[in-house]
Structures are given as C-alpha cells and as structure tokens.
Amino acid sequence: MIKPGFLILLLVVSLTGCVSEQRCQKRYPPAERTETVIQHDTVTSVKDSLIPLPADSSLIRALLECREGKVVIRQIEEIRPGKKVVPFINLKNNVLTAGAKIDSSSIYFTWKETHIRESKVQLKVIENPVYKVTGFQNFLIWSGKIFWVILLLVIGVALIRAFIKKKFPI
C-alpha cells in the first residue's frame, strides 16, 4: 500500500516546478521592439484685433461776400486736409454747407494663424512568440493527465476502504 510520506513527497516534487508569472517574466523577458512614430498636428486659430487710429483734423478757411443779394465765396484762403479727413464746402441758394468726410477711427482686423506641431511617440511592441506543441510534449501532457486520474482513483479507493473499515469492523 502507498505510504503517506511517499504521497507528500510526490506532491512536493510535482509543485516545485511551478514558477509564478512575475518570476517568469523577470527570468525570461518577452521580446519587444520600439517603434518611433512622428505625428504632425496642424492647429489653425482665427484671431481678431481692433487697431485704433490717431486723431485727425482738417481745415477750410474762406472769405464770403454778398453780390446781388446772394452769398458767394470770394476767396478760399486755406485748405488743409488731414491724413484721413477730406474737407468739403458747398454754397447753393444762400445755404453754406461745410463738412469733412472721415474714415472710421479704428480698423477691425482678422487673421488666421496656423501652427504645425510635431510630436514623437515611442511605441513598445511586445512580440508574442507562437509555440507549437511537439509530439513528445503532447505525449507527456496526455500521460500526465492519465497519471493524475489514476492517482486520484487510487487515493479515492484507499479513502473509501479506510472509511468502510472504520464503519464496519469485520
């Protein structure tokens, strides 16, 4: 009959070959390669601004006189236009109209800015090798399964016999 010491020894020997996954990865690191990928990102942003213009002025100086009951311009003494201001004068039917045309005092300005960002990304690719089981390894796998089935049957039969002897002493 199988002695308990032999069973314990068999169990210890079968379990000593097991290695944890962490220890296995430390001993046998997986094959990996590093790929560098250059990524280009184009960013377009619309910006706007208000550009104020400096103050501007113009001047018209003229002499007026009355002829036959009507006002007439006798002489224009001075016309001084500004950078953006254009003066004008008009006299019709005794009505004097003087003014200046002025461009806007600020300019609304929009533009687009385009930036190209270049970033390098390193990718680690772990290559998983594909292992195929050889015929001998397949034989060992099936013989191990058969061994464990036989071992469990022997232990089960031994336990049943021991239980029956205790229950029904003959």
Buried (B, 14 or more C-beta within 10 A) or exposed (E): EEEEEEBEEEEEEEEEEEEEEEEEEEEEEEEEEEEEEEEEEEEEEEEEEEEEEEEBEBEBEBEEEEEEEEBEEEEEEEEEBBEBBEBEBEBEEEEEEEEBEEEEEEEEEEEEEEEEEEEEEEEEEEEEEEEEEEEEEEEEEEEEEEEEEEBEEEEEEEEEEEEEEEEEEE
